[in-house]
């Protein structure tokens, strides 16, 4: 059939024609002599052996890859090493966090140094253990002791 005839028939007419043709061939093959039936059977077997195998559609899971395209073909080199990208991001993230913490520590030390240098107390006083005790106990702790000692003394 040519292209114009295919457009004229719809699917139900094509199915009806196929069923009618199969019925006529079946009816006609019953009245054939045995020799002709054998030759037709041998020709059919030969045609089937030469026939190309029919493509079978198999269900395969289809996933969208990172670019959003549907992917169902063989895996590419990038897909085999796709685990590398998250690992690289993780390593650079950890390096960035470590540098940020180090910079934060340096800023804290610089802030402490600036506070020490702008304070009225000289920096050498902080190295004195007695001054550190004074800071821990506070200036009122010594004055309270003096007040208690003077109240116990005999008058």
C-alpha positions as CSV (number, residue, x, y, z in Angstrom):
1,X,0.0,0.0,0.0
2,X,1.2,3.5,-0.7
3,X,1.0,6.4,1.7
4,X,-2.4,7.7,0.4
5,X,-4.1,4.3,0.9
6,X,-2.8,4.1,4.5
7,X,-4.5,7.4,5.3
8,X,-7.8,6.2,3.9
9,X,-8.1,3.1,6.2
10,X,-8.6,3.5,9.9
11,X,-7.3,0.9,12.5
12,X,-10.6,-1.0,12.8
13,X,-10.8,-1.5,9.0
14,X,-7.2,-2.7,8.9
15,X,-7.9,-5.2,11.8
16,X,-11.1,-6.5,10.0
17,X,-9.1,-7.0,6.7
18,X,-6.4,-8.9,8.6
19,X,-8.9,-11.2,10.3
20,X,-10.7,-11.9,7.0
21,X,-7.5,-12.6,5.2
22,X,-6.3,-15.0,8.0
23,X,-9.7,-16.8,7.9
24,X,-9.4,-17.3,4.1
25,X,-5.9,-18.6,4.3
26,X,-6.8,-21.0,7.0
27,X,-9.8,-22.3,5.1
28,X,-7.7,-22.6,1.9
29,X,-4.8,-24.4,3.6
30,X,-7.1,-27.2,4.7
31,X,-7.9,-28.1,1.1
32,X,-4.3,-28.2,-0.1
33,X,-2.5,-31.5,-0.9
34,X,0.0,-32.8,1.7
35,X,3.1,-32.1,-0.5
36,X,2.2,-28.4,-0.9
37,X,1.5,-28.1,2.9
38,X,5.0,-29.6,3.6
39,X,6.7,-27.2,1.1
40,X,4.8,-24.2,2.7
41,X,5.8,-25.4,6.2
42,X,9.4,-25.6,5.1
43,X,9.3,-22.2,3.5
44,X,7.8,-20.7,6.7
45,X,10.5,-22.2,8.8
46,X,13.2,-20.9,6.5
47,X,11.6,-17.4,6.6
48,X,11.4,-17.5,10.4
49,X,15.1,-18.5,10.6
50,X,16.2,-15.6,8.4
51,X,13.9,-13.1,10.2
52,X,15.6,-10.5,12.3
53,X,14.9,-10.8,16.0
54,X,12.2,-8.5,17.2
55,X,13.3,-5.8,19.6
56,X,11.8,-6.5,23.0
57,X,11.0,-3.5,25.2
58,X,12.2,-4.0,28.7
59,X,11.3,-1.8,31.6
60,X,14.2,0.2,32.9
61,X,14.3,2.7,35.7
62,X,14.9,6.2,34.4
63,X,16.3,8.9,36.6
64,X,17.0,12.6,36.1
65,X,20.6,13.5,36.2
66,X,22.1,16.6,37.8
67,X,21.4,18.7,34.7
68,X,17.7,17.7,34.7
69,X,17.8,15.6,31.6
70,X,16.2,12.1,31.7
71,X,18.9,9.5,31.7
72,X,18.4,5.9,30.8
73,X,21.5,5.1,28.6
74,X,24.8,3.6,29.5
75,X,26.7,5.4,32.3
76,X,29.2,8.0,31.3
77,X,32.5,8.7,32.9
78,X,31.1,11.6,34.9
79,X,28.4,9.3,36.3
80,X,31.0,6.8,37.4
81,X,32.9,9.5,39.4
82,X,29.9,11.5,40.5
83,X,30.8,10.8,44.2
84,X,33.9,13.0,43.8
85,X,32.0,16.3,43.6
86,X,30.4,16.0,47.1
87,X,33.7,14.9,48.5
88,X,35.5,17.9,47.0
89,X,32.7,20.2,48.4
90,X,33.1,18.6,51.8
91,X,36.9,19.0,51.9
92,X,36.8,22.6,50.8
93,X,34.0,23.3,53.3
94,X,36.1,21.8,56.2
95,X,39.1,23.8,55.1
96,X,37.0,27.0,55.0
97,X,35.6,26.3,58.5
98,X,39.1,25.7,59.9
99,X,40.3,29.0,58.4
100,X,37.3,30.9,59.7
101,X,37.9,29.5,63.2
102,X,41.6,30.4,63.0
103,X,40.8,33.9,61.9
104,X,38.2,34.2,64.6
105,X,40.8,33.1,67.2
106,X,43.3,35.6,65.9
107,X,40.7,38.4,66.1
108,X,39.9,37.4,69.7
109,X,43.5,37.5,70.6
110,X,44.0,40.9,68.9
111,X,40.9,42.2,70.8
112,X,42.4,41.1,74.1
113,X,45.8,42.6,73.3
114,X,44.1,45.9,72.4
115,X,42.2,45.8,75.7
116,X,45.4,45.1,77.6
117,X,47.3,47.9,75.9
118,X,44.6,50.5,76.4
119,X,44.0,49.6,80.0
120,X,45.3,51.7,82.9
121,X,47.0,48.7,84.5
122,X,50.4,48.0,83.0
123,X,50.7,44.6,81.2
124,X,53.5,43.5,83.6
125,X,50.9,43.4,86.4
126,X,49.0,40.6,84.7
127,X,52.2,38.4,84.9
128,X,52.4,38.9,88.7
129,X,50.7,36.0,90.6
130,X,49.7,38.3,93.5
131,X,47.8,40.6,91.1
132,X,46.0,37.6,89.5
133,X,44.9,36.5,93.1
134,X,43.8,40.1,93.7
135,X,41.7,39.9,90.5
136,X,40.2,36.6,91.4
137,X,39.2,37.5,94.9
138,X,38.3,41.1,94.1
139,X,39.2,44.3,96.0
140,X,36.3,44.0,98.4
141,X,37.5,40.6,99.7
142,X,40.6,42.2,101.3
143,X,38.7,45.1,102.9
144,X,36.1,42.6,104.4
145,X,39.0,40.7,106.1
146,X,40.4,43.8,107.5
147,X,37.0,44.8,108.9
148,X,36.5,41.4,110.5
149,X,40.0,41.4,112.0
150,X,39.5,44.8,113.6
151,X,36.2,43.8,115.2
152,X,37.8,40.8,116.9
153,X,40.7,42.8,118.3
154,X,40.3,43.6,122.1
155,X,39.5,47.2,122.7
